[in-house]
Amino acid sequence: MRKFLLAVFALFVAVAGAQAQTPFYQKKTITIVVGYLPGDGYDVWARLLAAHVARHIPGNPAVIVQNMPGAGSLIATNNIYNVAKPDGLTLGAIGPSVYLDQLTGKKEAQFDWAKFTWIGSTEKTPWLFYMRTDSPYKTVDDIRKASEAPKCSATGTGTSGHFVPKLLEEALGLKFKLVMGYKGGGEQDLALERAEVQCRALSIPTFFSREPFGTWRKNNLVRVMLQTGRKRDPRAPNAPTIFELMNEYKTPEATRKLVTVILASGDLGRPFIAPPGVPAERVKILREAFAKTMQDPEFLEDVKKKKLQPDPNSGEEMEGIAKETMAQPREVVERIKKVLEE
């Protein structure tokens, strides 16, 4: 009997040991929830990551993409925070400035930005502001002096389509009429082509990497009016930066600081997140896999084919940015609320 029990115990130990050696992600599926429509910049990056990241994860799991568009990725952000299990099997590809909805106290923002698990970002995303070429607004001064404000599209609050025009109003004295509620970039593209709207703010990498923007530039459909980076992007050398324009229009220092805080979301770029509470060892696996993918020759070749330029941030870097962004004094938060109110 004793020999039998010892044999059973040995078998139990052997099985337990074998299970301990089995990678967690083996025979599992990771889902990347994208807060935008298929074909949007966030979706393109998510599908590139999904095609390559698995071979850098022990166990080589399947990786799929699920689109959950709406409200400038706010729906997907809430889902990741409140519905997805913190098991390391659900990631999110969301807008980098959804935190503005939390800062401004929007009741629909059911998350704590600083508590997300930050995996990495594929690129930084300064923005540009473009206008239909056939509109009467040829310069920034034309917008300042216009009797009728141009119509600009946006998916929702907490997105560049919303906050960039609002910042331009506050910092430069421009006026816009925002047309909200588009589900994604594709709908906004059609709205501009149909002349339902005349302008939009968009990330510089997206504008220079995908259609219809290449065709628009070729056909002179749109004109880049300005950009939000500290320096002019070499692909838009004739478009002034908002910082140059603030110097020209003598924008007060307090407003300049506000602009800097809100535009900091460009450093988060294309964030990939997970719910709060993912076990530390799985966070480590995911962050390391992300970092390795950013250096993967096959991944980089596919990125090049999409005319994209990776400029990644690590999960640790993004976590620091997120926490710093949310630690704003009350007077700054109140100013942000006033500027970004609908």
PyMOL commands that set and color helices and strands:
alter all, ss='L'
color gray80, all
select helices_A, chain A and resi 2-21+41-56+71-82+99-103+113-115+140-145+160-172+185-193+204-207+213-218+242-248+253-263+265-268+280-293+297-305+315-326+330-340
alter helices_A, ss='H'
color red, helices_A
select strands_A, chain A and resi 29-34+62-67+90-93+117-121+127-132+151-153+177-179+199-203+222-227+271-274+313-314
alter strands_A, ss='S'
color yellow, strands_A
deselect
rebuild
show_as cartoon
